[in-house]
Amino acid sequence: MDGRTAAADPDAGMTPDAWWKHARIALPASAGKASVTIRLDRGLLDWFRKQGRGYQTKINAVLRAFVEAQGRRS
């Protein structure tokens, strides 16, 4: 990558603010999930719960991203 930003690229169109207003997180399909009990810091859990419905799915996505990032380091 050469460090250019989308704003500096004449071929890149900017995404309108209206599009972002309705954007949603898209998570990859899972091969199945297992029910587990896990202990989390209270503040961490409270933050995810404040994000609303689907907070457990978001926690899963964060953990998946971490695992994938670790795999790239190996």
N, C-alpha and C positions, 0 to 999 in steps of 0.2 A: 504494500500500500504506500502511496506517496504522500499521505497526510492531508489530501484535499478534503474539504467538507462538501456536503451536498449543496449548500448555498453557493459555493464557488464553482460548481459544476454546471456549465450551461446546458448540459443534456439531462440534468436531473430536475424533475418537477417537484415543487414543494407540496407537501400534503396539506390540504386545507384544514383549518381548525375544526370545521363541522365534522370532518371524518373522525378526528380524534375524540370528539364528544361522544360518539357511539361505538368506539373501539372496545373490543373485549379481549381478554386473555384467551388464547387458544392453546390447549394443552395436548400433547401427543397421546394417542390411544395407548392404553396399558395392556400388557399381556395378562393382567389379573392383579388383584391386590389381596394382601393378607391383613387381617385385623390384628393389631398389636396394641400393647400398652406401653407408653413411653412417658418418661418424666421430662417435662420442659420447664424452663424458668417461667415463673408466673407472668412477668412482664412481656416475655416473648409470646406466650400463648394469648395474653390479653390483646397484644398488637394485632396478631393474625385474626382473632375473633372480631376485632373492630373493622376489619376489611370486609366483613359481611359473609353472606352465604358462600360456601365453597372454601372456607378457610383451611380445612384439612387437605383439600386438593392443592391449594397453594403451598402449604407446607411440603407436600410431596414433591411439587415442582421445584421448590428451592433445594431440597435434598438431592433430587435427580441432577439438577444443574451442577451442584457441588461435586457429585460423584463423577459426572462427565468431565468436569474441569480437572479433576485429579487424574483421570485416565489420559488426558492430553499431556500431562506432566511426565508420565512414566516413560 
